[in-house]
Amino acid sequence: FSFAPELMTQPTLVMAQTPTIAGGPLAGFYRGEVDETFRNAILIDSKRYDLREDVVMKDDRDQPRELKDFRAGSFVAYHLKMGRTHQLVLILPK
């Protein structure tokens, strides 16, 4: 006997977008691996994101960063605003 059989039959929504971070200061941010950087854009997990003029770049210790710090293979958390990268956080090795 199940107390909630209707929960077992509900369809699951699967999103194709990069997973978001669930909790902490980066809650709601997408995450991924940098493939390449350009002057006004960044390629994360094979998807190009334009950078806003007011993009905030920092690391996960809240220290300011520059685009040159986001190298291929780096892990990042990012937030989009109007389809462009608004915040970019470099995830440092622990």
Contacts in CASP RR format, 6 or more apart in sequence:
PFRMAT RR
TARGET T0000
AUTHOR 0000-0000-0000
METHOD contacts of the structure
MODEL  1
FSFAPELMTQPTLVMAQTPTIAGGPLAGFYRGEVDETFRNAILIDSKRYD
LREDVVMKDDRDQPRELKDFRAGSFVAYHLKMGRTHQLVLILPK
2 8 0 8 1.000
17 30 0 8 1.000
18 30 0 8 1.000
18 31 0 8 1.000
18 32 0 8 1.000
18 44 0 8 1.000
18 45 0 8 1.000
18 47 0 8 1.000
19 30 0 8 1.000
19 31 0 8 1.000
20 27 0 8 1.000
20 28 0 8 1.000
20 29 0 8 1.000
20 30 0 8 1.000
20 31 0 8 1.000
21 27 0 8 1.000
21 28 0 8 1.000
21 29 0 8 1.000
21 30 0 8 1.000
21 31 0 8 1.000
21 77 0 8 1.000
22 28 0 8 1.000
26 60 0 8 1.000
26 77 0 8 1.000
26 89 0 8 1.000
28 79 0 8 1.000
29 77 0 8 1.000
29 78 0 8 1.000
29 79 0 8 1.000
29 87 0 8 1.000
29 89 0 8 1.000
30 44 0 8 1.000
30 77 0 8 1.000
30 78 0 8 1.000
30 79 0 8 1.000
30 80 0 8 1.000
31 75 0 8 1.000
31 76 0 8 1.000
31 77 0 8 1.000
31 78 0 8 1.000
31 91 0 8 1.000
32 44 0 8 1.000
32 45 0 8 1.000
32 75 0 8 1.000
32 76 0 8 1.000
32 77 0 8 1.000
32 78 0 8 1.000
33 44 0 8 1.000
33 45 0 8 1.000
33 73 0 8 1.000
33 74 0 8 1.000
33 75 0 8 1.000
33 76 0 8 1.000
34 42 0 8 1.000
34 43 0 8 1.000
34 44 0 8 1.000
34 70 0 8 1.000
34 71 0 8 1.000
34 72 0 8 1.000
34 73 0 8 1.000
34 74 0 8 1.000
34 75 0 8 1.000
34 76 0 8 1.000
35 43 0 8 1.000
35 44 0 8 1.000
35 45 0 8 1.000
35 46 0 8 1.000
35 72 0 8 1.000
35 73 0 8 1.000
36 42 0 8 1.000
36 43 0 8 1.000
36 72 0 8 1.000
37 43 0 8 1.000
37 67 0 8 1.000
37 68 0 8 1.000
37 70 0 8 1.000
37 71 0 8 1.000
37 72 0 8 1.000
40 50 0 8 1.000
40 51 0 8 1.000
41 48 0 8 1.000
41 49 0 8 1.000
41 50 0 8 1.000
41 51 0 8 1.000
42 48 0 8 1.000
42 49 0 8 1.000
42 51 0 8 1.000
42 67 0 8 1.000
42 70 0 8 1.000
42 76 0 8 1.000
42 78 0 8 1.000
42 85 0 8 1.000
42 88 0 8 1.000
43 49 0 8 1.000
44 76 0 8 1.000
44 78 0 8 1.000
49 78 0 8 1.000
49 80 0 8 1.000
49 83 0 8 1.000
49 84 0 8 1.000
49 85 0 8 1.000
50 83 0 8 1.000
50 84 0 8 1.000
50 85 0 8 1.000
51 67 0 8 1.000
51 84 0 8 1.000
51 85 0 8 1.000
51 88 0 8 1.000
52 81 0 8 1.000
52 82 0 8 1.000
52 84 0 8 1.000
52 85 0 8 1.000
52 86 0 8 1.000
54 86 0 8 1.000
55 84 0 8 1.000
55 85 0 8 1.000
55 86 0 8 1.000
55 87 0 8 1.000
55 88 0 8 1.000
56 86 0 8 1.000
56 87 0 8 1.000
56 88 0 8 1.000
57 64 0 8 1.000
57 65 0 8 1.000
57 66 0 8 1.000
57 67 0 8 1.000
57 69 0 8 1.000
57 70 0 8 1.000
57 87 0 8 1.000
57 88 0 8 1.000
57 89 0 8 1.000
57 90 0 8 1.000
58 64 0 8 1.000
58 65 0 8 1.000
58 87 0 8 1.000
58 88 0 8 1.000
58 89 0 8 1.000
58 90 0 8 1.000
59 65 0 8 1.000
59 69 0 8 1.000
59 89 0 8 1.000
59 90 0 8 1.000
59 91 0 8 1.000
59 92 0 8 1.000
60 77 0 8 1.000
60 89 0 8 1.000
60 90 0 8 1.000
60 91 0 8 1.000
60 92 0 8 1.000
61 92 0 8 1.000
65 88 0 8 1.000
65 90 0 8 1.000
69 90 0 8 1.000
70 76 0 8 1.000
70 88 0 8 1.000
70 90 0 8 1.000
74 90 0 8 1.000
74 91 0 8 1.000
75 90 0 8 1.000
75 91 0 8 1.000
76 88 0 8 1.000
76 89 0 8 1.000
76 90 0 8 1.000
76 91 0 8 1.000
77 88 0 8 1.000
77 89 0 8 1.000
77 91 0 8 1.000
78 85 0 8 1.000
78 87 0 8 1.000
78 88 0 8 1.000
78 89 0 8 1.000
79 85 0 8 1.000
79 86 0 8 1.000
79 87 0 8 1.000
80 86 0 8 1.000
END
